[in-house]
Amino acid sequence: MAIVPFACYVPRSYAQLLWVLPFYGAFTLAIHSGFAVYFPELYPARLRALGASVCFNGGRIVAAVMLPLAGFVKEKLQSLPLALSLLSLTFLLGMVVIALMPETQGRPLPEEAPSP
């Protein structure tokens, strides 16, 4: 969330931007690095493939919705750095969703739950 405004406002020359962009890429793409391992673990074994595909493809659907929103925000603000910085606040939505999810560490998976 912080790297987007940093990349928009800090570099004052093309050379400085070239130094910042690798860090921008690393920070913005790093959130995707654990998805293939993390998403399947959210679901019971019988639903893992379905659950992981819903998570991956759900992100694509959200990205498709964000594209017109990004164009609208850029048009209204007439400032690309400000628009990008405001759009980066969508990471806050993800943080809120994560905070509201139940903790499952130490709990048995549904298929491992003792039967009555």
C-alpha positions as CSV (number, residue, x, y, z in Angstrom):
1,M,0.0,0.0,0.0
2,A,2.9,2.4,0.6
3,I,5.0,1.5,-2.4
4,V,2.5,2.8,-4.9
5,P,2.5,6.4,-3.6
6,F,6.3,6.1,-3.1
7,A,6.8,5.1,-6.7
8,C,4.4,7.9,-7.9
9,Y,5.8,10.8,-5.9
10,V,9.4,10.2,-4.9
11,P,11.3,9.7,-8.2
12,R,12.1,13.0,-9.8
13,S,13.9,11.7,-12.9
14,Y,13.6,8.7,-15.3
15,A,16.8,7.2,-13.8
16,Q,15.4,7.4,-10.3
17,L,12.2,5.8,-11.5
18,L,14.2,2.9,-13.0
19,W,15.7,2.3,-9.6
20,V,12.3,2.4,-7.8
21,L,10.4,0.2,-10.2
22,P,12.1,-3.2,-9.3
23,F,11.0,-2.6,-5.7
24,Y,7.5,-1.6,-6.8
25,G,7.3,-4.9,-8.8
26,A,8.7,-7.0,-5.9
27,F,6.3,-5.5,-3.3
28,T,3.2,-5.6,-5.5
29,L,3.8,-9.1,-6.8
30,A,5.0,-10.6,-3.5
31,I,1.4,-10.9,-2.3
32,H,0.9,-13.5,-5.1
33,S,3.9,-15.7,-4.1
34,G,2.1,-17.9,-1.6
35,F,-1.3,-18.2,-3.2
36,A,-0.6,-21.7,-4.7
37,V,0.3,-23.0,-1.3
38,Y,-2.1,-20.9,0.9
39,F,-5.4,-21.1,-1.0
40,P,-5.7,-24.9,-1.1
41,E,-5.2,-25.1,2.6
42,L,-8.3,-23.0,3.2
43,Y,-10.6,-25.8,2.0
44,P,-11.3,-29.4,3.0
45,A,-9.5,-32.0,0.8
46,R,-12.6,-32.7,-1.3
47,L,-13.0,-29.0,-2.2
48,R,-9.4,-27.9,-2.6
49,A,-9.2,-27.8,-6.4
50,L,-12.6,-26.0,-6.6
51,G,-11.7,-23.6,-3.8
52,A,-8.3,-22.7,-5.2
53,S,-9.8,-22.1,-8.6
54,V,-12.5,-19.8,-7.1
55,C,-9.8,-17.8,-5.3
56,F,-7.6,-17.4,-8.4
57,N,-10.5,-16.6,-10.8
58,G,-12.2,-14.4,-8.2
59,G,-9.2,-12.2,-8.3
60,R,-9.5,-12.0,-12.1
61,I,-13.1,-10.9,-11.8
62,V,-12.2,-8.3,-9.2
63,A,-9.4,-7.0,-11.5
64,A,-11.9,-6.8,-14.4
65,V,-14.1,-4.6,-12.2
66,M,-11.2,-2.4,-11.1
67,L,-10.1,-1.6,-14.6
68,P,-13.2,0.7,-15.4
69,L,-13.0,2.1,-11.9
70,A,-9.4,3.0,-12.3
71,G,-10.2,4.8,-15.6
72,F,-13.1,6.7,-13.9
73,V,-10.9,7.8,-11.0
74,K,-8.1,8.9,-13.3
75,E,-10.6,10.9,-15.4
76,K,-12.2,12.6,-12.4
77,L,-9.0,13.5,-10.5
78,Q,-6.9,14.5,-13.6
79,S,-3.9,13.4,-11.6
80,L,-2.4,10.0,-12.3
81,P,-0.2,9.8,-9.2
82,L,-3.1,10.8,-6.9
83,A,-5.5,8.3,-8.7
84,L,-3.0,5.5,-8.3
85,S,-2.4,6.3,-4.7
86,L,-6.1,6.3,-3.9
87,L,-6.6,3.0,-5.8
88,S,-3.8,1.5,-3.8
89,L,-6.1,1.9,-0.7
90,T,-8.0,-1.2,-1.9
91,F,-5.3,-3.1,-0.1
92,L,-6.9,-1.8,3.1
93,L,-10.1,-3.7,2.1
94,G,-8.1,-6.9,1.9
95,M,-6.6,-6.2,5.3
96,V,-10.1,-5.7,6.8
97,V,-11.3,-9.0,5.2
98,I,-8.4,-10.8,6.7
99,A,-9.0,-9.4,10.1
100,L,-12.6,-10.5,10.0
101,M,-11.8,-14.1,9.0
102,P,-12.0,-16.8,11.8
103,E,-8.8,-18.2,13.2
104,T,-8.5,-21.9,12.3
105,Q,-5.0,-22.8,13.6
106,G,-5.1,-25.9,15.8
107,R,-8.6,-26.8,14.7
108,P,-9.3,-30.1,12.9
109,L,-10.3,-30.0,9.3
110,P,-14.0,-30.8,8.7
111,E,-13.1,-34.2,7.3
112,E,-11.0,-34.9,10.4
113,A,-13.6,-33.9,12.9
114,P,-14.6,-36.7,15.3
115,S,-17.9,-38.2,14.3
116,P,-20.6,-38.4,17.0
